[in-house]
Amino acid sequence: MAAMPWWLSILIGVIGYIAIRHGIGWYFGAVNNPYTSGLGKLAAGGIYAPLAWVLLIVCWLAAIGSFISRRRRRRNLLDSQTGIDSLRQMNWRQFEQLAGEAFRRQGYVVDETGLGGADGGIDLILRKDGQTTLVQCKQWQNWQVGVKVVREMYGLLVHHKAAAVKIVALGDYTSDARRFAQGKPIELIHGGELIATVRSLQKTRARAMSPLDTPLALSGSMVAGLLLIAGLSPSTPTAPPSVVVSPGVTRTMYRPRPPILPRPVTAPTPHTQATIYVSDSQNDAELREWKKRNAESMKILEKTTKEMPLR
């Protein structure tokens, strides 16, 4: 991950976080299966959130490492070259990076694809003034670049509809390769031309800085990623619990409302007070019947109860 462009690691981290934190719950929740739906609810509740954060942090640490190494390479790799012997001491990957930095300082936007590895292919893609140029780097110290390599790059030019092709070699080219490149948009750069270009760039110290090469771009991308993550994680109210009645059928449980207690009504009497509860739900007819029975009961109570002597 640290060998990738830093912005690609940022993007992979955000996509991976969203896939783990929200994608798993959405997928299993959409499947009409009582067993996987339970897993989907756990995922939606955040059971996989720590794993998502770990992936995000790892990818972003790799992005920071890629950003730092790229700036260090720009500062040291090209400026430290002294001649053809220092170029021979590089490995093939460093040779590609040196060529990319040289083109970058000439105003190109450089993509270090590395599709061909150590043996060949498209190593760099240059963009400038709306045109695309394909570059292959050959750090062969004991062989000249032959016509086969030039023909392959010309085929890639036609296939990708590029504007031109550049082949950068530490050594030189065969006569057949030079004849094949004549009249075609193919530039053959040998080691002497490369070191002359490097020395010229060391003197002028022209450092074309892309907007993606600034710390502001790195920090801004991280902040944008965190805002996107926060926007996808709104706070939602807790739903009432559900009980599985049978596979595929659920019933929502609600807490029962507390019962409405009747309000007390006090009826005064000459000797005592009786408290009788009347329900709020009684209608007028029931209330009149209750009052009638209550009056009759009070008359019977007065006749059968002796008066208590006053002290």
NORVENQUI-V351107 format. One record per pair of residues at least 24 apart in sequence whose ideal C-beta (glycine too) atoms are under 6 Angstrom apart, sorted by sequence separation. I is the first residue (numbers start at 0). J is the second residue. D is the distance in Angstrom with one decimal. If there is no record, write none. Layout:
I;J;D  I;J;D
This chain:
23;47;6.0  72;96;5.8  76;100;5.9  99;123;5.2  144;168;4.9  91;117;4.6  73;100;5.8  95;122;4.9  143;170;5.8  149;176;4.7  19;47;5.3  20;48;5.6  133;161;5.0  143;171;5.2  144;172;4.8  145;173;5.0  143;172;5.8  146;175;4.0  131;161;4.7  143;173;5.0  146;176;4.5  149;179;5.2  19;50;5.7  20;51;4.1  131;162;5.8  132;163;4.7  133;164;5.1  134;165;4.7  135;166;5.2  136;167;4.8  137;168;4.3  138;169;4.8  139;170;5.6  145;176;5.7  149;180;5.6  19;51;4.0  130;162;3.9  144;176;5.9  132;165;6.0  146;179;5.1  16;51;4.5  98;136;5.2  15;54;4.6  16;55;4.4  95;136;4.7  94;136;5.6  12;55;4.5  94;138;4.2  12;58;3.0  11;58;5.2  12;59;5.2  91;138;4.9  8;58;5.0  8;61;4.7  9;62;4.9  87;140;5.8  8;62;3.7  5;62;4.2  1;61;4.6  5;65;4.1  0;61;3.5  5;66;4.3  1;64;4.2  1;65;5.0  98;167;4.8  86;169;5.9  101;196;5.7  104;200;5.0  104;205;5.0  106;207;5.3  104;206;6.0  104;207;5.8  83;190;5.5  83;194;5.5  80;197;5.1  78;201;5.9  66;217;5.3  9;220;4.8  13;224;4.4  33;246;5.0
